[in-house]
Amino acid sequence: MPIDVYLEVGSKRVFAAAVDWPGWCRSGRDEEAALDALAAYGRRYADAIRRPAERLKLPKDPSGFRITERLPGNATTDFGAPGIAPAADDRPLREPEVKRQTAILRASWAAFDRAAAAAAGVTLRSGPRGGGRDLDQIVAHVADADIAYARKLGAASGTFDEDADVARRTKQVRAAILQLVASRARGEPPPRTPRSGSLWTPRYAVRRSAWHALDHAWEIEDRSQPALG
């Protein structure tokens, strides 16, 4: 069976993401490049999340994908992050699927933790113009992004001790996200609703956090390697 994929199409960048496999999401300059990248990263994704991917049948190339949605991107898309939720993420999230989705999310976090631990004491290669966060900055950035994601799920003010060290913040926010995904999936009201009234669905929160963790895990792994040439 083909793997359902949606495309988020910006003016400068396109993201391709597997609908039912949170975190498997890559980008390119156009649709073809994004789909090529998604296919190329299939094995890396499966290796990263390990057990939850045991039933994932990887396609050999983009012909194994079925495009189910094309979404207009925005400034976030062109900046380099997915920013539009697919309609598929509005689907109800039943208990078996909650377990599956959170298993993938936990596995994505674990992959990030492994990459960070393996790179401890390593000076990460700089980007082509000398840019790029160091390891401690990446770890803090991922924790702080998850706090923002938890708030988009409806986390209450005061849930997180933002003066705590990054390990404590990470532990707090991961527990909060898992709890909120489960409670929101059961139809319980969020602890807080922003004035805009706009909250992420549980599926989209899992998708964004898993993508962010894996994207930075792979960045750490790639920047830990000696430059070619």
Secondary structure, 3 states (H helix, E strand, C coil): CCEEEEEEECCCCEEEEECCCCCCEEEECCHHHHHHHHHHCHHHHHHHHCHHHCCCCCCCCHHHEEEEEEEECCHHHHHCCCCCCCHHHHCCCCHHHHHHHHHHHHHHHHHHHHHHHHCCCCCCCCCCCCCCCCHHHHHHHHHHHHHHHHHHHCCCCCCCCCCCCHHHHHHHHHHHHHHHHHHHHCCCCCCCCCCCCCCCCHHHHHHHHHHHHHHHHHHHHHHHCCCCC
